[in-house]
Amino acid sequence: MAAATLVSAWGPLRPGVPGLCRCRPPRGLWAHAWRLPEPAGSGRSVTAVSGPGVSGTDRYCLELLRKRDYEGYLCSLLFPAESRNSAFALRAFNVELAQVKDSVSEKTIGLMRMQFWKKTVDDVYCDRPPHQPVAIELWKEKNLDDKAYRNIQELENYAENTQSSLLYLTLEILGIKDLHADHAASHIGKAQGIVTCLRATPYHGSRRRVFLPMDICMLHGVSQEDFLRKSQDKNVRDVVYDMASQAHLHLKHARSFHKNVPVKAFPAFLQTVALEDYLKKIQQVDFDIFHPSLQQKNTLLPLSLYIQSWRKRY
């Protein structure tokens, strides 16, 4: 997938990025948005978020999500009250599974942990639930092989089986059964998978691992060693551009269903705000995947999420 073929999908790449939004919410919403909980380490109590009746397991899920998936945590805060705890539990369980690979040094141990989580899912459906209230589809064990994706389609298939599946379950939490919503979830999940692969590249590189699709790297004559050396050559940026453009296309396709997706489903898709933010930032640094600014949290993200929620957009 050459960079040139994707220019029209994204539009001009070098001009300035347009503002966050042109629609100002009603008076009072700004202050409310700024009272969203802060990242881990802020010292703020979770009781104010979860209510006085929060249980130990609910608090564990909330704290795990806030520490390990802050963007998912912020999105879950904007769910309807009756669905919020289930969303926290679902995303927290996904974090537990996602951590298996990076928390073990041997594949055998990782497979044992995945087997443990499989048993957990079985126990849930046999009315013998452990402390996790919700279980999600497990990551495929082949991910523990530490191999790069052969092509972008393989990465998208993996994202469909993980990120999109998480969104399908989130729609279930919200009581949504709609074909258009499912199509949007599929594209958003694929965009999430591609962006996650890009964002994790500096971290994986520090551990001498590269998971970027081999077909795109070969197309631009880039080797894994180029990424391990943190090369800033144009061909390396072209690889990043191709992947970012594909993620952008998936977001564009997801939004094409906007008019037909039930408004009640929109909280499930607020992750698009964080995805769009990353894609804009990587465009601003000319697709330098190792640029320090890409590792910094966007302090305006809580406000951006709140505004998008108020506007009933995704």
N, C-alpha and C positions, 0 to 999 in steps of 0.2 A: 504494500500500500504506500505508494510514493507520496511525499509531502505535497507535490504539485497537484495531485488529484483531490486533495482535501481542502484546498484554499477556499473554494467557493462555499464549502460547508460552514466555515468559520467566519469568513469575511476578512477584511483587512486586519493584519496581525500586529502592525507596529504602532498605529495611532493610539492615543490615550484611551483608557477604559472609561466608559460612561459611568455616571454616578450610580449609587446604590438604588435609589428609587426617587420618583418625582412626586409621590403622593404622601403627604404628611398626615399621620394618624391624628385622631381627635386629641384634644388637650388632656393631659394626664397620663396617656399611654406611655410617653417617653420615660417618665419617672418610674412607672411600673416595670417597664422592660429592664431598666438598670438595676432593679432589685432581684433579678434572676440570680441563683446561686453561683458562686465563683468556682474556679478550678480547685482541684485538690490542693490542700495546703493553705487554704484561705482561713481555716479555723471556723468556718460558719457551720452551724448545726444543721443536720438534715431533717430535724423534726419539723421545722417550719415548712419544708417542702412536702413531706409525706403525711403530715398531720399527727395528732397526738396518739393515734392508735397504731402507729407503725410497729411491726414485729421485728424480731432479730433477723429473720431471713430476708425480709423486705429491705431492711437497712443494709444488709450485706450486699444485696444486688445493686442498690442505689449507689453505695460507696464504690463498689467495683467498677460500675459503669462510669462514674464521675472521674475515677483515676485512669481508667484504661481506654475509654471511648467517650471523651468529653463532648464531642459533637453529637453523638447519639444520645447522650444524657440530656443535652440542651433540647434536642428535638422531642424527646420523650416528655419533657416538662410541659410541652404545649399540647399534649394529648388531652382529650376529655378526662375529667377526674375519674370516671368509672373505669377507664381503660389504662390509666397511667401506671399503676403498680404492675399490671400484667406486661406492659411494654418494657418496664425496667427489668423485670425478671427474664423476659425473652432475650433482650439485648445482653444482659449480664451473662446468661448461659452461652450466648454466642461468643462472648469474650473469653469465657473459660475454655471453650473449644479452640479458639484462635491462639491461645497462649500455649497449647500443648507443644507445638513445634519448636517454639523458641525457649521453652523451659526444660527441654531434655537434650542430652548430648548424644544419645544413642537411639537409633530408629526403633529398636525393640521395646525400649521403655516407653517411647511415644505411642507405639501400637497398643501397649498394655493400658495406657491411660485412655486411649480412644475406646478400647474395649470396655473399660470402666464406665465411660459415658454412654456407650450403647446399652449396657445393663441398666443404667439409670433411666434411659428412655423406656425400656421394657417395663421397669418397675412402675413408672408413671402410668402407663397404659394398662397395667394389671391392678390398679388401685392400691399400689404399695409405694407411694411417692417418697423420695428422699427429701432433703431440705429445698431442692430447686423446684419451684412451682410450675415451671414451664420448660418443656424440652423442645429443641429444634432439630432439624435434620442435620446429621453429623457431617463434618467435612470428610471428603473422600480420603482414604488412607494413602492413596498414591501421592498426596501432597507432601508426605514425610520423606519422599525420595530425594528432595532437594535438587530437582532438575528444572532447568529453565523451560518455559512453555515453548512448544515447537512453533506455534504460530498464534496470531491474535485471536483466532477462533477458539483455540484451546483455552486461552485465558478467559474469553467470554463465556465459554461453557462452564468453566469452573466458577465464575462469578454468578452465573445463572443458578448453579446448584448450591451456592452459599448465600451471597448477598440478596439475590432475588427471592430465594426461598424464605429468608428472614422477613422480607417485605410482604410476601404472601401471608405469612403467619401474622404479621402485624395487622394486615387488612382483616384477617379473621378476628383479631382482638377487637377491632373497631366495628365488627358486624357487617363488613362489606363483602358482598359477593357480586362482582361486576366485571365483565370481560374487559372493558376499557381500562379499568383500574389495574387489572392483571397485566395488560399490555404495558402500561406505564411503569408498573413495578418491575417488569422484566428488563426494560431499557435502563431504568434508574439503577437497578442492581448491577448491570453490566458496566455502567459508567462508574459506579462505586468500586467495582473490582479493578478496573483499569487505573483509576486514580490512586487506589490503595497500593497497587503495584509500583506506580511511579513514586509515590511519597515514601515508600519503604526502601527504595533503591539505595539511598545513602547508608541507611542502617544495615541492610543486607551486605552492601559493599564492605563495610567495616568488619564483617564476619567472613569475607572472601566468598560471598555468594551473589549470584546474579540470576534473576528470574524473568527478565524482560524477554518477550517473544523473539525466538531465534530468526524467524523469517524476516522481521523488520530490521533486525541488526545486520543480517546478511545483505539485505537490499541496499543498505547504506555503507557496507564495508566496515562495520564496527564489530570489534571482538569484545568478549567479556572483560578482557584485560583493560580495555579502554575505560570501562566503567569503574573497575577496581582502582585505576590510577586517577579517577575523577577528571578525566579529560574534558576540556571545554571546546573541542574541535567542532566545526560545523556539522560534520556527519553524525556526531554524537547527539547534537541538538536536533538534528533531523529525525532521529529515532524517537526522541522525546516528543517532538512536534507531531509525528504520525500518531503516536498513542494518545496524546492529549486531544488531537482532532477527533479520533474515534470516540473518546469519552464525550466530547462536546456533541457529536452527532447523536449519541444515545440520549443525551439530555434533550436535544431538540426533538427527537422522535417522541420521547415521553411527554413533552409539553404539547405535542400536536393532539393529544387526547384530552387536553385540559377541559374543553367545553363539555365533554361527555362523561368525565369522571365525577362521581358523586362528591359533593363538597365535604362530606363526612370523612372521605378517604384522604383528604389533603394533609392532615397531621402525619400520616405515614410517610409522606414524600418530602418532608421538610429538609431531609438530608441533602437535597439538591442545592440548598443555599451554601452549604459548606463545600460541595463539589464545585459549584460555580466560582466560589471564592478562590479555591486552589487553582483552577484553570486560568482565572484572570491573573493571579499572581505569577504563575509560571510563564504566562505570555509576556508580562511586564519585564521579566528578567531574561527575555529572549530564549526561553526554554533551556536555561542552565539549571539542570536538575539538582545541582549541588550548591546553588546559591543560598547563603545563610538566611535570607529573608523567608525562604520557604519552610524553614524549621521553626519559625516564630508563630505563636498563636495570634489569631485575630481577636483583639480585645473587643471589637465591635460585633463579633458574631452573635452574642445573645440578643443584641438589639436588632440585628438583621433578621434573625429567626423570628423574633416577635413581630416585626413589621410585616414579614411575609405571611405569617399566620393571620394577622389582622386583615391583610389584603385578600385572604382566601386564594393564595397563589402557591404554586410550587415550581 
